[in-house]
Amino acid sequence: MTQKTFTIVGGGPVGSLLAILLARHGYKVGLYEGRPDSRTTNIYQGKSINIALSDRGWTSLEKIGISAEAKARAIPMYCRAIHDVDGELSEIPYGQEGNAIWSVSRGGINEQLLDIGDDEPNITTHFQHRLTDIDFESATTMFSVKDDRELVVKADFAFGADGANSKVRRSAHSFPRFSYSQTYMPECYIELNIPANQDGSHKLDKNALHIWPRKDFMLIALPNPDGTFTCTLFLAYSGELSFESLKERSAVEAFFEANFADAMGYLEDPIETFMDRTAAPLYLVHVFPWSFNNKVGLIGDAAHAIVPYYGQGMNCGFEDCAELNSLISKLDHDWDRIFPAYENARKPNGDAIAELAVRNFREMSDLSGDPSFQLQKKIEAKFSERYPELWTPLYSMVTFSPEIPYSEALRVGDEQNAVMQTIMALPGIEEDWDKPYVMDQLHELADAAFGARG
Ligand SMILES: Cc1cc2nc3c(=O)[nH]c(=O)nc-3n(C[C@H](O)[C@H](O)[C@H](O)COP(=O)(O)OP(=O)(O)OC[C@H]3O[C@@H](n4cnc5c(N)ncnc54)[C@H](O)[C@@H]3O)c2cc1C
């Protein structure tokens, strides 16, 4: 039997992981990346330089046998460190003791995956090859190469792993019955930096994800192994307090002083950086189908660009790869069945995490506000600790429970919320929340809603 060939467009984290798994299944893979090789050139990737990887990402990497190398360079973050407007610090654990999300360098994990790919004889990687066109019937792709040459590549199958602005996906607009939507979020973001101390140590607790929640906007900081923190400021694009309205230096200074006074001692040139940088947009993309003629598929951000408020975009892309990995074995390399099974399995989960991520902006940005919201979370945490078989908090389902699909987490989370509305409406709940009758009533309601499911 002749060896089947794949073209993968996009050598980001998801494309490079997909290349490895296909090569290990015996396919010959051409991986085509538009940018130069970041391992030999210093290029800004245009995305957050570090990201949080959680159990879904690790489990997916483990299934493909490559988590140990990546985890060795990651920093565990066990809690959210909340910096309130007066500079008071409090901590909210991410889950049960020992539960952590992990700060990893986006470029670093990408390069680790490319390195592993270099050792796979079935993978050939081509940098500075930018996709210009694709034929969805034959999986033939056209690239513009760095010296302006045009290259036509024939393969049996192709995948678009070319990110949120995917050219493969944009080319599919002429495909019959292709559904597409793109929605901009009100917020944009810029990155800021907290440098290391002189001795290379971190200026803030490195085992926490730091959040300065200010309701309509927020600043977050994730640690890097070199002692620095990469910070992201999420702020409205337009409106009274926004990137558009904050143009004068004095207004920017007043904004930082009023909202991030305690961070001002740590941040590196926040005012200059704010004024120099163009804020990047955040948007959601929903499409269907994710595969075309059982020849070409979409994966990662190309299939489901989501907002970063749950820290799940890359986790979800890695899960797409793990799903494909198991379908290839299960369906015995029959791509007429693998493509439909893959999109049917993953599309509902892509939609669910997109929805959850949008909702999570409020959860993060209002962490030190809205007492009733905080009280609800406190009651849920206590109940879940006492009755773990009846109640896993939504955050834990999404982040620490890879066995629960995103779509199931969304559904159960909504049911839990409905139950909690009854509890939150109890007279005197603010004073009584810790009393046994509240737990008893919640137990009764939860048992009726979830108990029978075992
Ligand atoms: C501010 C921010 C914070 C984030 N935080 C988190 C987080 O904490 N946790 C998490 O899991 N996710 C996070 N994400 C999401 C995460 O970065 C993405 O989900 C992830 O990078 C997607 O990987 P990908 O390989 O699908 O796409 P990308 O990383 O976008 O890679 C696509 C690749 O395709 C290449 N390419 C594009 N067009 C072409 C073309 N025409 N021809 C050839 N190559 C092309 C690009 O150069 C790129 O290398 C965050 C995103 C942002 C913006």
The ligand as a Tripos MOL2 file, in Angstrom:
@<TRIPOS>MOLECULE
LIG
   53    58     1     0     0
SMALL
NO_CHARGES

@<TRIPOS>ATOM
      1 C1         -4.1110   37.0900   24.6900 C.3       1 LIG1
      2 C2         -4.2840   35.6110   24.4990 C.ar      1 LIG1
      3 C3         -4.1350   34.7690   25.5990 C.ar      1 LIG1
      4 C4         -4.3050   33.3930   25.4510 C.ar      1 LIG1
      5 N1         -4.2140   32.5890   26.5580 N.ar      1 LIG1
      6 C5         -4.4290   31.2680   26.4420 C.ar      1 LIG1
      7 C6         -4.3350   30.4220   27.5910 C.ar      1 LIG1
      8 O1         -4.0580   30.8780   28.7090 O.2       1 LIG1
      9 N2         -4.5600   29.0890   27.4240 N.ar      1 LIG1
     10 C7         -4.8620   28.5400   26.2080 C.ar      1 LIG1
     11 O2         -5.0580   27.3160   26.1180 O.2       1 LIG1
     12 N3         -4.9600   29.3220   25.1120 N.ar      1 LIG1
     13 C8         -4.7460   30.6550   25.1930 C.ar      1 LIG1
     14 N4         -4.8330   31.4560   24.0820 N.ar      1 LIG1
     15 C9         -5.1900   30.8300   22.8050 C.3       1 LIG1
     16 C10        -3.9970   30.1920   22.1250 C.3       1 LIG1
     17 O3         -2.9650   31.1310   21.9100 O.3       1 LIG1
     18 C11        -4.4670   29.6350   20.7810 C.3       1 LIG1
     19 O4         -5.6240   28.8420   20.9810 O.3       1 LIG1
     20 C12        -3.4120   28.7740   20.1440 C.3       1 LIG1
     21 O5         -2.2730   29.5460   19.8500 O.3       1 LIG1
     22 C13        -3.9710   28.1560   18.8470 C.3       1 LIG1
     23 O6         -2.9950   27.4000   18.2250 O.3       1 LIG1
     24 P1         -3.1150   27.1410   16.6630 P.3       1 LIG1
     25 O7         -1.8870   26.3610   16.3140 O.co2     1 LIG1
     26 O8         -4.4500   26.6050   16.3170 O.co2     1 LIG1
     27 O9         -3.0620   28.5930   15.9830 O.3       1 LIG1
     28 P2         -1.8880   29.6700   16.0090 P.3       1 LIG1
     29 O10        -1.1680   29.6300   17.2950 O.co2     1 LIG1
     30 O11        -2.4750   30.9450   15.5730 O.co2     1 LIG1
     31 O12        -0.8780   29.1500   14.8780 O.3       1 LIG1
     32 C14        -1.2440   29.2300   13.5110 C.3       1 LIG1
     33 C15         0.0280   29.1860   12.6790 C.3       1 LIG1
     34 O13        -0.3540   29.2340   11.3090 O.3       1 LIG1
     35 C16         0.5170   30.1340   10.6100 C.3       1 LIG1
     36 N5         -0.2020   30.6530    9.4420 N.ar      1 LIG1
     37 C17        -1.2220   31.5430    9.4140 C.ar      1 LIG1
     38 N6         -1.6220   31.7650    8.1420 N.ar      1 LIG1
     39 C18        -0.8420   30.9940    7.3470 C.ar      1 LIG1
     40 C19        -0.7700   30.7870    5.9330 C.ar      1 LIG1
     41 N7         -1.5820   31.4260    5.0830 N.pl3     1 LIG1
     42 N8          0.1510   29.9180    5.4530 N.ar      1 LIG1
     43 C20         0.9880   29.2560    6.3070 C.ar      1 LIG1
     44 N9          0.9810   29.4160    7.6510 N.ar      1 LIG1
     45 C21         0.0710   30.2750    8.1630 C.ar      1 LIG1
     46 C22         0.8340   31.2090   11.6510 C.3       1 LIG1
     47 O14         2.0380   31.8840   11.3240 O.3       1 LIG1
     48 C23         0.9420   30.3930   12.9300 C.3       1 LIG1
     49 O15         2.2390   29.9280   13.1790 O.3       1 LIG1
     50 C24        -4.6360   32.8360   24.1940 C.ar      1 LIG1
     51 C25        -4.7770   33.6740   23.0840 C.ar      1 LIG1
     52 C26        -4.6040   35.0500   23.2310 C.ar      1 LIG1
     53 C27        -4.7710   35.9290   22.0410 C.3       1 LIG1
@<TRIPOS>BOND
     1     1     2 1
     2     2     3 ar
     3     2    52 ar
     4     3     4 ar
     5     4     5 ar
     6     4    50 ar
     7     5     6 ar
     8     6     7 ar
     9     6    13 1
    10     7     8 2
    11     7     9 ar
    12     9    10 ar
    13    10    11 2
    14    10    12 ar
    15    12    13 ar
    16    13    14 ar
    17    14    15 1
    18    14    50 ar
    19    15    16 1
    20    16    17 1
    21    16    18 1
    22    18    19 1
    23    18    20 1
    24    20    21 1
    25    20    22 1
    26    22    23 1
    27    23    24 1
    28    24    25 2
    29    24    26 1
    30    24    27 1
    31    27    28 1
    32    28    29 2
    33    28    30 1
    34    28    31 1
    35    31    32 1
    36    32    33 1
    37    33    34 1
    38    33    48 1
    39    34    35 1
    40    35    36 1
    41    35    46 1
    42    36    37 ar
    43    36    45 ar
    44    37    38 ar
    45    38    39 ar
    46    39    40 ar
    47    39    45 ar
    48    40    41 1
    49    40    42 ar
    50    42    43 ar
    51    43    44 ar
    52    44    45 ar
    53    46    47 1
    54    46    48 1
    55    48    49 1
    56    50    51 ar
    57    51    52 ar
    58    52    53 1
@<TRIPOS>SUBSTRUCTURE
     1 LIG1         1 GROUP 0 **** ****
